[in-house]
Amino acid sequence: MKKIISAAMAVWLLMAAVPYAEALSVTVDGKTAAWGAVLYNSTTYVPLRAASLALCPGAEVSWENGQAAVTTSKLELTARPGSCYINANGRMLFAKDGVKLING
């Protein structure tokens, strides 16, 4: 359950990189992750693939029908760039500034 919540929160804080964003460091299991997390409008964004694999090494991360998809034994998540909502196990999570697609 802890990993599901962590993965959902990580995705909630999904990938952004804008010129005025502040770079952050993220720690997972006592190790600093080098994924390029940023703070934008008081929200921390992280890259979906890197965060998902760090929180659940067996996660399947793909691009389907114009949206990112993460699948584990306990989580099905989709995030469409530009959308203000992330679908995690049928629940809609609100992302105030929307899902960002960077270098994709």
Beta strands, then each sheet from edge to edge (+ up, - down):
strand 1: 22-23
strand 2: 26-28
strand 3: 31-33
strand 4: 38-40
strand 5: 43-45
strand 6: 60-64
strand 7: 67-71
strand 8: 76-79
strand 9: 85-88
strand 10: 91-94
sheet 1: 1+ 4- 5+
sheet 2: 2+ 3-
sheet 3: 6+ 7- 8+ 9- 10+
end
